[in-house]
Amino acid sequence: MAWFARKQKNYIPHEEAPLHPEQSEHICIEQVDLQRAGDPFFQQISLRWNEKRVGLIGNNGSGKSTLVRLLNGLMMPEQGRVSVFGYDTVKQAALMPALVGFIFQNPDHQMIFPTVAEELAFGCEQLGQTTQEARASALALLREQGIESWADRPVTQLSEGQKQRVCILAVLIMKPRLLILDEPFSSLDLPTRRLLLQLIHNSDTHVLLISHDLSVYDEFDRLIWMEKGQIRADGTPDEVISRYIDAVNSSVND
Ligand SMILES: Nc1ncnc2c1ncn2[C@@H]1O[C@H](COP(=O)(O)OP(=O)(O)OP(=O)(O)O)[C@@H](O)[C@H]1O
């Protein structure tokens, strides 16, 4: 939610957030109930993790997007509690935009500035930098990525993959502690997908990635498989992918 985080008027950099008595290294979903379209969807769902690279898979409608929206405060549990590193997503909702960066499938829904450098610089200004400092930080990041020549390019003239790369950089420059990506690669070719995966792996933030392309989870620490609003499996990517493929094969053969 680059756009969401960066449009917050009362943005509080998480380094300045008051210490919470329950500050923790974990992301926790505790006994959460939630309805969708008036029907119970999550019932007493619980999850807890602190691994750096976590994936989320499941068929269409299984609840992946709903689950990640609980983590950035875009949705609120009806029962139970959701906390990110000890910060309650409801009671401390104002901190979520700084703690949790969000990337959607469609970069056009996230970009709000005319040029690449402005898109990146805005996040730095939110962190308290002056306009000049923010532009210098944006240029430094573009240089580090080998794409300094993009600085003054209009974002409308970038390809989908280039836009998604800028969106990811615009979120990473704000140093969120958790980066959530909801189907970020679906319209991208293989080389761009690999480049963006590398970018994610090189960052030291916690990552939660939703993808229908199972090959992206190769180097992930943990994979969670959702089905009909429940956790069907949770383990290493190899274990969970093999169980998922078996289930898909047996449902196709039924
Ligand atoms: N805006 C909405 N209003 C009401 N119900 C919704 C809405 N969006 C999704 N749902 C319902 O919530 C449930 C979970 O959907 P969700 O989008 O979380 O699934 P998903 O696993 O992310 O699916 P996909 O892989 O298709 O993106 C589904 O039953 C869906 O019909």
The ligand as an ORCA input file, in Angstrom:
! r2SCAN-3c Opt
* xyz 0 1
  N     -15.128     -6.799     -1.451
  C     -15.645     -7.940     -0.970
  N     -16.843     -7.946     -0.363
  C     -17.374     -9.088      0.127
  N     -16.766    -10.287      0.047
  C     -15.582    -10.343     -0.555
  C     -14.955     -9.174     -1.092
  N     -13.770     -9.527     -1.621
  C     -13.658    -10.859     -1.435
  N     -14.752    -11.344     -0.802
  C     -14.990    -12.727     -0.399
  O     -14.063    -13.055      0.623
  C     -13.608    -14.382      0.459
  C     -12.081    -14.385      0.432
  O     -11.649    -13.636     -0.708
  P     -10.143    -13.182     -0.882
  O     -10.139    -12.071     -1.888
  O      -9.556    -12.929      0.438
  O      -9.513    -14.499     -1.506
  P      -8.104    -14.724     -2.210
  O      -7.569    -16.008     -1.666
  O      -7.260    -13.515     -2.060
  O      -8.538    -14.931     -3.719
  P      -7.784    -14.625     -5.120
  O      -6.677    -15.651     -5.272
  O      -8.860    -14.820     -6.124
  O      -7.268    -13.205     -5.073
  C     -14.248    -14.929     -0.816
  O     -15.365    -15.711     -0.423
  C     -14.692    -13.690     -1.541
  O     -15.870    -13.951     -2.291
*
